[in-house]
Amino acid sequence: MNHRDAENTGRLFPVMLPSQDYNRKRVKNPGLPECPTVIDWEMLAQHEAQAQCNHSQTLECLAQRGGLAPDEILAVIEDRAWHFIEHTESIRLVTQHIAAWRNE
């Protein structure tokens, strides 16, 4: 068990799933990454100021409204302004960030 597992509150933040078009592409091309449906709240909590800057809302409010899309999550955890990133790439990068965070 790493330290992230030990301190994880178990609280999860919702990830907005990509469009139906992306899901149809995944059926035809199983090599496309699967979008996570949730992300550890604590991973985003350390970037709450960026979420507030990008969305003018707290993480709590964003979660109540359905969460964030993968490209929006990526901007928050990279502490930068949002810009569109294609679904495949944003999902791949968010998945990498999740794996790295869990292994810290």
Backbone torsions as a table, in degrees:
resi	resn	phi	psi	omega
1	MET	NA	128.1	177.5
2	ASN	-90.5	173.5	-175.1
3	HIS	-65.6	-26.3	178.0
4	ARG	-67.1	-38.2	178.3
5	ASP	-66.3	-39.8	-176.8
6	ALA	-66.9	-35.4	-176.8
7	GLU	-97.8	-2.0	-178.0
8	ASN	-63.9	126.9	-179.4
9	THR	-77.2	-12.8	-176.8
10	GLY	85.8	-5.0	-179.9
11	ARG	-77.9	137.4	-176.0
12	LEU	-121.7	144.8	179.1
13	PHE	-106.8	132.4	-176.8
14	PRO	-74.0	142.4	174.8
15	VAL	-107.0	126.4	176.5
16	MET	-72.2	128.8	-177.1
17	LEU	-75.1	150.6	178.6
18	PRO	-65.5	173.6	-177.1
19	SER	-61.0	161.3	174.8
20	GLN	-58.8	-32.0	178.5
21	ASP	-58.8	-43.9	178.7
22	TYR	-63.7	-42.4	-179.7
23	ASN	-63.7	-37.1	175.7
24	ARG	-65.2	-38.3	177.4
25	LYS	-63.5	-37.9	178.9
26	ARG	-63.9	-35.1	178.5
27	VAL	-63.2	-42.0	-179.3
28	LYS	-78.4	-25.8	-178.2
29	ASN	-133.4	86.8	-176.5
30	PRO	-63.8	-9.2	177.6
31	GLY	-75.4	-13.2	177.5
32	LEU	-69.4	143.1	-176.8
33	PRO	-67.5	144.6	174.7
34	GLU	-82.8	136.6	-179.1
35	CYS	-77.5	129.9	173.9
36	PRO	-63.9	149.1	179.9
37	THR	-95.6	-20.5	177.9
38	VAL	-143.8	161.1	175.7
39	ILE	-135.5	146.7	179.3
40	ASP	-57.9	127.7	-178.4
41	TRP	-55.8	-43.1	-177.0
42	GLU	-60.8	-29.5	178.3
43	MET	-65.1	-38.8	179.3
44	LEU	-83.1	-30.9	-174.8
45	ALA	-56.5	-35.4	-179.5
46	GLN	-71.2	-7.0	179.2
47	HIS	-120.4	22.0	-175.5
48	GLU	-58.3	-35.1	179.1
49	ALA	-60.7	-38.3	178.8
50	GLN	-70.1	-38.2	176.5
51	ALA	-61.3	-43.1	178.9
52	GLN	-63.6	-42.0	179.2
53	CYS	-64.4	-44.7	-176.3
54	ASN	-74.7	-32.4	-169.8
55	HIS	-124.0	-3.4	-179.2
56	SER	54.0	34.1	179.2
57	GLN	-147.4	153.9	175.3
58	THR	-75.3	164.6	174.3
59	LEU	-60.7	-37.2	179.2
60	GLU	-58.9	-47.4	-180.0
61	CYS	-65.7	-43.2	178.9
62	LEU	-60.8	-41.3	179.0
63	ALA	-63.4	-42.4	179.5
64	GLN	-64.2	-26.1	-179.2
65	ARG	-91.0	5.0	175.4
66	GLY	113.7	-4.1	176.9
67	GLY	98.2	-155.8	-179.4
68	LEU	-129.1	153.3	174.2
69	ALA	-75.6	159.9	-178.7
70	PRO	-54.6	-40.8	-179.9
71	ASP	-69.4	-28.3	176.1
72	GLU	-73.1	-40.9	176.4
73	ILE	-61.8	-42.8	-180.0
74	LEU	-58.2	-45.5	178.9
75	ALA	-61.0	-41.6	-179.3
76	VAL	-64.7	-49.6	-175.6
77	ILE	-74.2	-16.9	173.9
78	GLU	-94.8	5.7	178.3
79	ASP	50.3	55.9	179.9
80	ARG	-144.9	167.8	176.1
81	ALA	-67.4	153.1	179.5
82	TRP	-75.8	141.0	162.9
83	HIS	-147.5	149.6	-175.9
84	PHE	-61.5	136.2	171.1
85	ILE	-130.3	134.1	-178.4
86	GLU	-51.2	143.9	-173.9
87	HIS	-52.2	-48.7	-176.5
88	THR	-57.6	-45.5	-178.6
89	GLU	-70.0	-43.2	-178.1
90	SER	-66.6	-38.9	177.6
91	ILE	-64.9	-44.0	178.6
92	ARG	-59.3	-45.4	-177.9
93	LEU	-70.0	-40.5	177.6
94	VAL	-63.2	-42.3	178.4
95	THR	-60.5	-40.5	177.2
96	GLN	-64.1	-43.2	178.2
97	HIS	-61.9	-41.5	179.2
98	ILE	-60.8	-47.0	-179.0
99	ALA	-62.4	-43.7	-179.5
100	ALA	-64.7	-42.1	-179.0
101	TRP	-64.1	-41.9	-179.6
102	ARG	-67.5	-25.1	-178.2
103	ASN	-94.7	-0.6	179.5
104	GLU	-66.9	NA	NA
